[in-house]
Amino acid sequence: YSYYAIRCLKWRTPKWISMFITALQISQMIAGITIGISVYRIKSSGGECQQTWTNLFLNLGMYCSYFLLFCNFFYNAYLKKNNRYAVLDKKKETPGDVPEMKEDKQKSNGVTTRRRAVRVD
């Protein structure tokens, strides 16, 4: 949770740290699914387990959906072309926070007049 506190403060973290944390979350979902499957096998074979069937199916549904969501996030955030880190890297290439400006010239009756600068994004 300290990672999320840092991100809420708008502090940027290196890409590998974000990837590592997301990979840990995906592995947590895999562990939850594995435990759910183990409990299912125990209960379906007649073994004793304190887990209810309802709780077991809710558990598996939750962990499977979180697994899919985290995998989707991992792909879109880190692997897909033009992901958010690729966009951030492109922004680093342009110097400073000041947008590039160009003059807007207007010709009227053979006379060139200058108007205010126009923002180029």
N, CA, C and O atoms as a GROMACS GRO file, in nm:
protein
  484
    1TYR      N    1   0.082  -0.120   0.000
    1TYR     CA    2   0.000   0.000   0.000
    1TYR      C    3   0.086   0.126   0.000
    1TYR      O    4   0.039   0.233  -0.041
    2SER      N    5   0.209   0.115   0.044
    2SER     CA    6   0.296   0.232   0.041
    2SER      C    7   0.322   0.277  -0.103
    2SER      O    8   0.338   0.396  -0.129
    3TYR      N    9   0.326   0.181  -0.196
    3TYR     CA   10   0.341   0.215  -0.338
    3TYR      C   11   0.225   0.302  -0.385
    3TYR      O   12   0.246   0.401  -0.455
    4TYR      N   13   0.103   0.267  -0.346
    4TYR     CA   14  -0.013   0.345  -0.387
    4TYR      C   15  -0.015   0.481  -0.321
    4TYR      O   16  -0.062   0.578  -0.380
    5ALA      N   17   0.036   0.490  -0.198
    5ALA     CA   18   0.047   0.620  -0.132
    5ALA      C   19   0.145   0.709  -0.208
    5ALA      O   20   0.120   0.828  -0.226
    6ILE      N   21   0.256   0.652  -0.252
    6ILE     CA   22   0.354   0.727  -0.330
    6ILE      C   23   0.293   0.775  -0.461
    6ILE      O   24   0.314   0.889  -0.502
    7ARG      N   25   0.218   0.687  -0.527
    7ARG     CA   26   0.155   0.724  -0.655
    7ARG      C   27   0.047   0.830  -0.635
    7ARG      O   28   0.028   0.915  -0.722
    8CYS      N   29  -0.023   0.828  -0.522
    8CYS     CA   30  -0.124   0.931  -0.494
    8CYS      C   31  -0.060   1.067  -0.474
    8CYS      O   32  -0.122   1.170  -0.500
    9LEU      N   33   0.064   1.067  -0.429
    9LEU     CA   34   0.136   1.192  -0.412
    9LEU      C   35   0.195   1.242  -0.544
    9LEU      O   36   0.266   1.342  -0.548
   10LYS      N   37   0.164   1.170  -0.653
   10LYS     CA   38   0.210   1.206  -0.788
   10LYS      C   39   0.361   1.188  -0.806
   10LYS      O   40   0.420   1.252  -0.894
   11TRP      N   41   0.422   1.104  -0.724
   11TRP     CA   42   0.563   1.074  -0.742
   11TRP      C   43   0.574   0.966  -0.847
   11TRP      O   44   0.499   0.868  -0.844
   12ARG      N   45   0.666   0.982  -0.938
   12ARG     CA   46   0.683   0.884  -1.044
   12ARG      C   47   0.781   0.776  -1.000
   12ARG      O   48   0.883   0.804  -0.937
   13THR      N   49   0.749   0.654  -1.032
   13THR     CA   50   0.835   0.542  -0.999
   13THR      C   51   0.889   0.483  -1.129
   13THR      O   52   0.826   0.497  -1.233
   14PRO      N   53   1.005   0.419  -1.123
   14PRO     CA   54   1.058   0.355  -1.243
   14PRO      C   55   0.963   0.246  -1.293
   14PRO      O   56   0.888   0.185  -1.216
   15LYS      N   57   0.966   0.222  -1.422
   15LYS     CA   58   0.877   0.126  -1.485
   15LYS      C   59   0.893  -0.013  -1.423
   15LYS      O   60   0.794  -0.084  -1.401
   16TRP      N   61   1.016  -0.053  -1.394
   16TRP     CA   62   1.038  -0.189  -1.344
   16TRP      C   63   0.972  -0.210  -1.208
   16TRP      O   64   0.929  -0.320  -1.177
   17ILE      N   65   0.964  -0.105  -1.126
   17ILE     CA   66   0.899  -0.119  -0.995
   17ILE      C   67   0.749  -0.140  -1.014
   17ILE      O   68   0.690  -0.226  -0.949
   18SER      N   69   0.689  -0.061  -1.102
   18SER     CA   70   0.546  -0.078  -1.129
   18SER      C   71   0.516  -0.215  -1.187
   18SER      O   72   0.418  -0.279  -1.148
   19MET      N   73   0.601  -0.260  -1.279
   19MET     CA   74   0.581  -0.393  -1.338
   19MET      C   75   0.594  -0.502  -1.232
   19MET      O   76   0.516  -0.597  -1.230
   20PHE      N   77   0.692  -0.487  -1.144
   20PHE     CA   78   0.715  -0.586  -1.040
   20PHE      C   79   0.595  -0.596  -0.946
   20PHE      O   80   0.552  -0.706  -0.910
   21ILE      N   81   0.542  -0.482  -0.907
   21ILE     CA   82   0.426  -0.482  -0.815
   21ILE      C   83   0.305  -0.543  -0.883
   21ILE      O   84   0.231  -0.620  -0.820
   22THR      N   85   0.282  -0.511  -1.009
   22THR     CA   86   0.169  -0.571  -1.082
   22THR      C   87   0.190  -0.722  -1.097
   22THR      O   88   0.094  -0.798  -1.086
   23ALA      N   89   0.313  -0.764  -1.123
   23ALA     CA   90   0.342  -0.909  -1.133
   23ALA      C   91   0.317  -0.978  -0.998
   23ALA      O   92   0.268  -1.091  -0.995
   24LEU      N   93   0.352  -0.911  -0.889
   24LEU     CA   94   0.323  -0.968  -0.757
   24LEU      C   95   0.172  -0.982  -0.735
   24LEU      O   96   0.126  -1.082  -0.679
   25GLN      N   97   0.096  -0.884  -0.780
   25GLN     CA   98  -0.049  -0.891  -0.765
   25GLN      C   99  -0.107  -1.005  -0.849
   25GLN      O  100  -0.199  -1.075  -0.806
   26ILE      N  101  -0.054  -1.024  -0.969
   26ILE     CA  102  -0.099  -1.135  -1.054
   26ILE      C  103  -0.065  -1.268  -0.987
   26ILE      O  104  -0.146  -1.360  -0.988
   27SER      N  105   0.055  -1.277  -0.928
   27SER     CA  106   0.091  -1.402  -0.860
   27SER      C  107   0.003  -1.425  -0.737
   27SER      O  108  -0.024  -1.540  -0.702
   28GLN      N  109  -0.041  -1.319  -0.671
   28GLN     CA  110  -0.133  -1.333  -0.559
   28GLN      C  111  -0.266  -1.392  -0.607
   28GLN      O  112  -0.325  -1.476  -0.539
   29MET      N  113  -0.313  -1.349  -0.723
   29MET     CA  114  -0.438  -1.403  -0.778
   29MET      C  115  -0.422  -1.550  -0.817
   29MET      O  116  -0.513  -1.631  -0.798
   30ILE      N  117  -0.306  -1.583  -0.871
   30ILE     CA  118  -0.279  -1.724  -0.906
   30ILE      C  119  -0.278  -1.809  -0.779
   30ILE      O  120  -0.331  -1.920  -0.780
   31ALA      N  121  -0.219  -1.759  -0.672
   31ALA     CA  122  -0.218  -1.832  -0.544
   31ALA      C  123  -0.361  -1.850  -0.492
   31ALA      O  124  -0.395  -1.958  -0.444
   32GLY      N  125  -0.443  -1.746  -0.501
   32GLY     CA  126  -0.582  -1.756  -0.457
   32GLY      C  127  -0.660  -1.858  -0.537
   32GLY      O  128  -0.739  -1.935  -0.482
   33ILE      N  129  -0.638  -1.861  -0.670
   33ILE     CA  130  -0.705  -1.960  -0.756
   33ILE      C  131  -0.657  -2.100  -0.721
   33ILE      O  132  -0.738  -2.193  -0.714
   34THR      N  133  -0.527  -2.116  -0.698
   34THR     CA  134  -0.471  -2.248  -0.663
   34THR      C  135  -0.529  -2.298  -0.532
   34THR      O  136  -0.565  -2.416  -0.520
   35ILE      N  137  -0.539  -2.212  -0.433
   35ILE     CA  138  -0.598  -2.252  -0.305
   35ILE      C  139  -0.745  -2.288  -0.324
   35ILE      O  140  -0.793  -2.386  -0.268
   36GLY      N  141  -0.817  -2.208  -0.403
   36GLY     CA  142  -0.958  -2.238  -0.430
   36GLY      C  143  -0.977  -2.372  -0.497
   36GLY      O  144  -1.067  -2.447  -0.461
   37ILE      N  145  -0.891  -2.403  -0.593
   37ILE     CA  146  -0.899  -2.534  -0.661
   37ILE      C  147  -0.867  -2.646  -0.563
   37ILE      O  148  -0.932  -2.751  -0.566
   38SER      N  149  -0.768  -2.625  -0.477
   38SER     CA  150  -0.733  -2.727  -0.377
   38SER      C  151  -0.849  -2.753  -0.282
   38SER      O  152  -0.879  -2.868  -0.250
   39VAL      N  153  -0.915  -2.646  -0.237
   39VAL     CA  154  -1.030  -2.660  -0.147
   39VAL      C  155  -1.143  -2.732  -0.220
   39VAL      O  156  -1.211  -2.817  -0.162
   40TYR      N  157  -1.165  -2.698  -0.347
   40TYR     CA  158  -1.269  -2.764  -0.426
   40TYR      C  159  -1.243  -2.915  -0.434
   40TYR      O  160  -1.335  -2.995  -0.417
   41ARG      N  161  -1.118  -2.953  -0.459
   41ARG     CA  162  -1.084  -3.096  -0.468
   41ARG      C  163  -1.108  -3.167  -0.335
   41ARG      O  164  -1.160  -3.278  -0.331
   42ILE      N  165  -1.070  -3.101  -0.225
   42ILE     CA  166  -1.090  -3.161  -0.092
   42ILE      C  167  -1.239  -3.180  -0.065
   42ILE      O  168  -1.282  -3.288  -0.022
   43LYS      N  169  -1.318  -3.076  -0.089
   43LYS     CA  170  -1.462  -3.082  -0.060
   43LYS      C  171  -1.534  -3.181  -0.153
   43LYS      O  172  -1.621  -3.255  -0.108
   44SER      N  173  -1.496  -3.182  -0.282
   44SER     CA  174  -1.566  -3.270  -0.376
   44SER      C  175  -1.530  -3.417  -0.353
   44SER      O  176  -1.607  -3.505  -0.393
   45SER      N  177  -1.416  -3.446  -0.290
   45SER     CA  178  -1.379  -3.584  -0.261
   45SER      C  179  -1.436  -3.630  -0.126
   45SER      O  180  -1.413  -3.744  -0.084
   46GLY      N  181  -1.510  -3.541  -0.059
   46GLY     CA  182  -1.572  -3.577   0.067
   46GLY      C  183  -1.489  -3.545   0.190
   46GLY      O  184  -1.529  -3.578   0.301
   47GLY      N  185  -1.376  -3.481   0.171
   47GLY     CA  186  -1.291  -3.443   0.283
   47GLY      C  187  -1.353  -3.331   0.364
   47GLY      O  188  -1.443  -3.260   0.318
   48GLU      N  189  -1.304  -3.315   0.486
   48GLU     CA  190  -1.359  -3.210   0.572
   48GLU      C  191  -1.286  -3.078   0.546
   48GLU      O  192  -1.164  -3.072   0.537
   49CYS      N  193  -1.367  -2.975   0.536
   49CYS     CA  194  -1.313  -2.841   0.514
   49CYS      C  195  -1.416  -2.742   0.567
   49CYS      O  196  -1.536  -2.760   0.546
   50GLN      N  197  -1.371  -2.639   0.634
   50GLN     CA  198  -1.462  -2.542   0.692
   50GLN      C  199  -1.516  -2.443   0.588
   50GLN      O  200  -1.607  -2.365   0.618
   51GLN      N  201  -1.463  -2.444   0.471
   51GLN     CA  202  -1.507  -2.354   0.364
   51GLN      C  203  -1.645  -2.397   0.314
   51GLN      O  204  -1.667  -2.515   0.287
   52THR      N  205  -1.738  -2.302   0.300
   52THR     CA  206  -1.869  -2.335   0.244
   52THR      C  207  -1.859  -2.334   0.092
   52THR      O  208  -1.770  -2.272   0.035
   53TRP      N  209  -1.952  -2.404   0.027
   53TRP     CA  210  -1.954  -2.407  -0.119
   53TRP      C  211  -1.977  -2.266  -0.176
   53TRP      O  212  -1.914  -2.227  -0.274
   54THR      N  213  -2.066  -2.193  -0.113
   54THR     CA  214  -2.094  -2.057  -0.160
   54THR      C  215  -1.968  -1.970  -0.152
   54THR      O  216  -1.934  -1.900  -0.248
   55ASN      N  217  -1.901  -1.975  -0.039
   55ASN     CA  218  -1.779  -1.896  -0.022
   55ASN      C  219  -1.671  -1.941  -0.120
   55ASN      O  220  -1.596  -1.858  -0.173
   56LEU      N  221  -1.662  -2.071  -0.144
   56LEU     CA  222  -1.563  -2.124  -0.237
   56LEU      C  223  -1.586  -2.071  -0.378
   56LEU      O  224  -1.492  -2.027  -0.443
   57PHE      N  225  -1.710  -2.073  -0.426
   57PHE     CA  226  -1.739  -2.026  -0.561
   57PHE      C  227  -1.723  -1.874  -0.572
   57PHE      O  228  -1.678  -1.824  -0.675
   58LEU      N  229  -1.760  -1.802  -0.467
   58LEU     CA  230  -1.737  -1.657  -0.467
   58LEU      C  231  -1.587  -1.626  -0.469
   58LEU      O  232  -1.543  -1.534  -0.538
   59ASN      N  233  -1.511  -1.704  -0.393
   59ASN     CA  234  -1.366  -1.690  -0.389
   59ASN      C  235  -1.306  -1.713  -0.528
   59ASN      O  236  -1.225  -1.632  -0.574
   60LEU      N  237  -1.345  -1.821  -0.593
   60LEU     CA  238  -1.291  -1.850  -0.725
   60LEU      C  239  -1.333  -1.745  -0.828
   60LEU      O  240  -1.253  -1.705  -0.912
   61GLY      N  241  -1.456  -1.700  -0.820
   61GLY     CA  242  -1.502  -1.596  -0.911
   61GLY      C  243  -1.425  -1.467  -0.894
   61GLY      O  244  -1.386  -1.402  -0.991
   62MET      N  245  -1.404  -1.429  -0.768
   62MET     CA  246  -1.330  -1.306  -0.739
   62MET      C  247  -1.186  -1.315  -0.788
   62MET      O  248  -1.138  -1.225  -0.857
   63TYR      N  249  -1.116  -1.422  -0.752
   63TYR     CA  250  -0.976  -1.435  -0.791
   63TYR      C  251  -0.959  -1.449  -0.942
   63TYR      O  252  -0.863  -1.396  -0.998
   64CYS      N  253  -1.049  -1.520  -1.008
   64CYS     CA  254  -1.040  -1.532  -1.154
   64CYS      C  255  -1.063  -1.398  -1.222
   64CYS      O  256  -0.991  -1.362  -1.316
   65SER      N  257  -1.162  -1.323  -1.176
   65SER     CA  258  -1.188  -1.192  -1.238
   65SER      C  259  -1.073  -1.095  -1.210
   65SER      O  260  -1.034  -1.020  -1.299
   66TYR      N  261  -1.018  -1.095  -1.089
   66TYR     CA  262  -0.904  -1.008  -1.059
   66TYR      C  263  -0.782  -1.048  -1.141
   66TYR      O  264  -0.707  -0.962  -1.188
   67PHE      N  265  -0.763  -1.178  -1.158
   67PHE     CA  266  -0.651  -1.226  -1.241
   67PHE      C  267  -0.662  -1.170  -1.382
   67PHE      O  268  -0.565  -1.118  -1.437
   68LEU      N  269  -0.782  -1.181  -1.442
   68LEU     CA  270  -0.802  -1.130  -1.577
   68LEU      C  271  -0.783  -0.978  -1.583
   68LEU      O  272  -0.722  -0.927  -1.677
   69LEU      N  273  -0.835  -0.908  -1.484
   69LEU     CA  274  -0.820  -0.762  -1.482
   69LEU      C  275  -0.674  -0.718  -1.468
   69LEU      O  276  -0.630  -0.626  -1.538
   70PHE      N  277  -0.600  -0.782  -1.380
   70PHE     CA  278  -0.459  -0.746  -1.363
   70PHE      C  279  -0.377  -0.782  -1.486
   70PHE      O  280  -0.287  -0.707  -1.524
   71CYS      N  281  -0.407  -0.896  -1.549
   71CYS     CA  282  -0.336  -0.932  -1.673
   71CYS      C  283  -0.366  -0.831  -1.783
   71CYS      O  284  -0.276  -0.791  -1.857
   72ASN      N  285  -0.491  -0.790  -1.794
   72ASN     CA  286  -0.529  -0.690  -1.892
   72ASN      C  287  -0.457  -0.557  -1.865
   72ASN      O  288  -0.406  -0.493  -1.957
   73PHE      N  289  -0.454  -0.518  -1.739
   73PHE     CA  290  -0.383  -0.395  -1.701
   73PHE      C  291  -0.235  -0.405  -1.734
   73PHE      O  292  -0.177  -0.312  -1.790
   74PHE      N  293  -0.173  -0.519  -1.701
   74PHE     CA  294  -0.030  -0.538  -1.727
   74PHE      C  295   0.000  -0.524  -1.875
   74PHE      O  296   0.096  -0.458  -1.914
   75TYR      N  297  -0.082  -0.588  -1.957
   75TYR     CA  298  -0.062  -0.580  -2.102
   75TYR      C  299  -0.076  -0.437  -2.152
   75TYR      O  300   0.011  -0.387  -2.224
   76ASN      N  301  -0.184  -0.372  -2.115
   76ASN     CA  302  -0.210  -0.236  -2.165
   76ASN      C  303  -0.113  -0.132  -2.110
   76ASN      O  304  -0.079  -0.037  -2.180
   77ALA      N  305  -0.069  -0.149  -1.987
   77ALA     CA  306   0.018  -0.049  -1.925
   77ALA      C  307   0.165  -0.066  -1.961
   77ALA      O  308   0.238   0.033  -1.970
   78TYR      N  309   0.210  -0.191  -1.984
   78TYR     CA  310   0.353  -0.213  -1.999
   78TYR      C  311   0.394  -0.276  -2.132
   78TYR      O  312   0.506  -0.250  -2.178
   79LEU      N  313   0.311  -0.356  -2.194
   79LEU     CA  314   0.353  -0.431  -2.312
   79LEU      C  315   0.298  -0.375  -2.443
   79LEU      O  316   0.367  -0.380  -2.545
   80LYS      N  317   0.180  -0.323  -2.442
   80LYS     CA  318   0.115  -0.274  -2.562
   80LYS      C  319   0.190  -0.154  -2.619
   80LYS      O  320   0.247  -0.074  -2.544
   81LYS      N  321   0.189  -0.142  -2.752
   81LYS     CA  322   0.248  -0.024  -2.816
   81LYS      C  323   0.180   0.101  -2.766
   81LYS      O  324   0.059   0.100  -2.740
   82ASN      N  325   0.255   0.208  -2.754
   82ASN     CA  326   0.203   0.337  -2.708
   82ASN      C  327   0.140   0.328  -2.569
   82ASN      O  328   0.040   0.394  -2.540
   83ASN      N  329   0.198   0.244  -2.482
   83ASN     CA  330   0.149   0.236  -2.345
   83ASN      C  331   0.184   0.364  -2.271
   83ASN      O  332   0.251   0.451  -2.325
   84ARG      N  333   0.139   0.374  -2.149
   84ARG     CA  334   0.159   0.501  -2.077
   84ARG      C  335   0.306   0.531  -2.051
   84ARG      O  336   0.343   0.648  -2.042
   85TYR      N  337   0.390   0.429  -2.041
   85TYR     CA  338   0.532   0.456  -2.021
   85TYR      C  339   0.597   0.501  -2.150
   85TYR      O  340   0.690   0.582  -2.146
   86ALA      N  341   0.551   0.451  -2.263
   86ALA     CA  342   0.602   0.497  -2.391
   86ALA      C  343   0.565   0.644  -2.412
   86ALA      O  344   0.644   0.722  -2.464
   87VAL      N  345   0.444   0.681  -2.372
   87VAL     CA  346   0.400   0.820  -2.383
   87VAL      C  347   0.483   0.909  -2.292
   87VAL      O  348   0.521   1.019  -2.332
   88LEU      N  349   0.511   0.863  -2.170
   88LEU     CA  350   0.594   0.941  -2.078
   88LEU      C  351   0.736   0.958  -2.132
   88LEU      O  352   0.796   1.064  -2.116
   89ASP      N  353   0.790   0.852  -2.196
   89ASP     CA  354   0.924   0.862  -2.253
   89ASP      C  355   0.928   0.964  -2.366
   89ASP      O  356   1.027   1.036  -2.379
   90LYS      N  357   0.823   0.971  -2.446
   90LYS     CA  358   0.817   1.071  -2.554
   90LYS      C  359   0.812   1.211  -2.496
   90LYS      O  360   0.873   1.303  -2.552
   91LYS      N  361   0.741   1.229  -2.385
   91LYS     CA  362   0.733   1.362  -2.323
   91LYS      C  363   0.869   1.404  -2.268
   91LYS      O  364   0.901   1.523  -2.267
   92LYS      N  365   0.949   1.309  -2.222
   92LYS     CA  366   1.082   1.341  -2.169
   92LYS      C  367   1.173   1.396  -2.278
   92LYS      O  368   1.264   1.474  -2.250
   93GLU      N  369   1.150   1.355  -2.403
   93GLU     CA  370   1.235   1.398  -2.513
   93GLU      C  371   1.222   1.547  -2.542
   93GLU      O  372   1.319   1.609  -2.587
   94THR      N  373   1.107   1.606  -2.517
   94THR     CA  374   1.089   1.748  -2.541
   94THR      C  375   1.139   1.825  -2.419
   94THR      O  376   1.098   1.795  -2.307
   95PRO      N  377   1.226   1.923  -2.440
   95PRO     CA  378   1.285   1.993  -2.326
   95PRO      C  379   1.186   2.087  -2.257
   95PRO      O  380   1.110   2.158  -2.323
   96GLY      N  381   1.188   2.086  -2.124
   96GLY     CA  382   1.108   2.179  -2.045
   96GLY      C  383   0.960   2.157  -2.051
   96GLY      O  384   0.910   2.073  -2.126
   97ASP      N  385   0.889   2.233  -1.971
   97ASP     CA  386   0.744   2.224  -1.966
   97ASP      C  387   0.676   2.328  -2.055
   97ASP      O  388   0.554   2.330  -2.066
   98VAL      N  389   0.756   2.414  -2.120
   98VAL     CA  390   0.699   2.520  -2.202
   98VAL      C  391   0.666   2.464  -2.339
   98VAL      O  392   0.753   2.407  -2.405
   99PRO      N  393   0.541   2.478  -2.385
   99PRO     CA  394   0.506   2.426  -2.516
   99PRO      C  395   0.573   2.508  -2.626
   99PRO      O  396   0.602   2.626  -2.610
  100GLU      N  397   0.598   2.442  -2.737
  100GLU     CA  398   0.660   2.508  -2.851
  100GLU      C  399   0.562   2.611  -2.907
  100GLU      O  400   0.442   2.585  -2.918
  101MET      N  401   0.614   2.727  -2.942
  101MET     CA  402   0.528   2.834  -2.993
  101MET      C  403   0.572   2.867  -3.136
  101MET      O  404   0.689   2.855  -3.170
  102LYS      N  405   0.478   2.909  -3.217
  102LYS     CA  406   0.512   2.958  -3.351
  102LYS      C  407   0.429   3.082  -3.377
  102LYS      O  408   0.320   3.098  -3.321
  103GLU      N  409   0.480   3.167  -3.462
  103GLU     CA  410   0.407   3.289  -3.493
  103GLU      C  411   0.305   3.262  -3.601
  103GLU      O  412   0.330   3.188  -3.696
  104ASP      N  413   0.191   3.324  -3.585
  104ASP     CA  414   0.084   3.313  -3.683
  104ASP      C  415   0.086   3.441  -3.766
  104ASP      O  416   0.048   3.548  -3.717
  105LYS      N  417   0.130   3.431  -3.891
  105LYS     CA  418   0.138   3.550  -3.976
  105LYS      C  419   0.016   3.554  -4.066
  105LYS      O  420  -0.032   3.452  -4.114
  106GLN      N  421  -0.032   3.674  -4.088
  106GLN     CA  422  -0.150   3.691  -4.171
  106GLN      C  423  -0.120   3.797  -4.275
  106GLN      O  424  -0.069   3.905  -4.243
  107LYS      N  425  -0.152   3.767  -4.399
  107LYS     CA  426  -0.127   3.861  -4.507
  107LYS      C  427  -0.259   3.922  -4.551
  107LYS      O  428  -0.354   3.851  -4.583
  108SER      N  429  -0.263   4.051  -4.553
  108SER     CA  430  -0.385   4.120  -4.594
  108SER      C  431  -0.348   4.240  -4.681
  108SER      O  432  -0.277   4.329  -4.635
  109ASN      N  433  -0.395   4.243  -4.803
  109ASN     CA  434  -0.367   4.352  -4.897
  109ASN      C  435  -0.218   4.377  -4.913
  109ASN      O  436  -0.176   4.493  -4.920
  110GLY      N  437  -0.137   4.272  -4.918
  110GLY     CA  438   0.005   4.287  -4.939
  110GLY      C  439   0.082   4.325  -4.814
  110GLY      O  440   0.205   4.336  -4.819
  111VAL      N  441   0.013   4.347  -4.700
  111VAL     CA  442   0.080   4.385  -4.576
  111VAL      C  443   0.078   4.266  -4.480
  111VAL      O  444  -0.028   4.208  -4.455
  112THR      N  445   0.195   4.229  -4.428
  112THR     CA  446   0.203   4.118  -4.334
  112THR      C  447   0.188   4.172  -4.192
  112THR      O  448   0.262   4.261  -4.150
  113THR      N  449   0.093   4.117  -4.119
  113THR     CA  450   0.075   4.155  -3.979
  113THR      C  451   0.101   4.035  -3.891
  113THR      O  452   0.077   3.921  -3.932
  114ARG      N  453   0.149   4.060  -3.772
  114ARG     CA  454   0.175   3.950  -3.678
  114ARG      C  455   0.067   3.951  -3.571
  114ARG      O  456   0.031   4.054  -3.515
  115ARG      N  457   0.017   3.832  -3.545
  115ARG     CA  458  -0.081   3.816  -3.437
  115ARG      C  459  -0.014   3.744  -3.322
  115ARG      O  460   0.105   3.713  -3.326
  116ARG      N  461  -0.092   3.718  -3.219
  116ARG     CA  462  -0.036   3.649  -3.102
  116ARG      C  463   0.015   3.511  -3.139
  116ARG      O  464  -0.023   3.455  -3.242
  117ALA      N  465   0.103   3.458  -3.054
  117ALA     CA  466   0.160   3.325  -3.077
  117ALA      C  467   0.054   3.218  -3.058
  117ALA      O  468  -0.036   3.232  -2.976
  118VAL      N  469   0.065   3.113  -3.136
  118VAL     CA  470  -0.030   3.002  -3.130
  118VAL      C  471   0.040   2.882  -3.072
  118VAL      O  472   0.152   2.849  -3.112
  119ARG      N  473  -0.024   2.815  -2.977
  119ARG     CA  474   0.034   2.697  -2.912
  119ARG      C  475   0.035   2.579  -3.008
  119ARG      O  476  -0.066   2.552  -3.074
  120VAL      N  477   0.147   2.509  -3.018
  120VAL     CA  478   0.161   2.392  -3.103
  120VAL      C  479   0.173   2.271  -3.011
  120VAL      O  480   0.270   2.260  -2.936
  121ASP      N  481   0.077   2.180  -3.015
  121ASP     CA  482   0.080   2.060  -2.930
  121ASP      C  483   0.099   1.937  -3.010
  121ASP      O  484   0.104   1.827  -2.955
   0.00000   0.00000   0.00000
